[in-house]
Amino acid sequence: ITQFYVNVSESQKTDVLTRLLETETTPGEAVLIFHRTKVGAAELTAKLQARGYAAEAMHGDMSQAQREALIKRLKNGRVE
């Protein structure tokens, strides 16, 4: 497991994150990105999807079955 901490301004976060995804991951590699809020996770997911990533958000309001289905998609390579 590799962890990154990069201190950037709010306006730079998505650009820096996508740059890290492009330079630090290999095709087919899965990445978990933690966000403090459900709304923030949804917003980040939408931004990553707009940039062509197969991203999905997982949060505490999801049922266990929904979370397990998401993890299965991640393992099967349908979610990055």
Secondary structure, DSSP 8 states (H G I E B T S, - for coil): ---------GGGHHHHHHHHHHHH--TT-------SSHHHHHHHHHHHHHTT-------TTS-HHHHHHHHHHHHTTS--
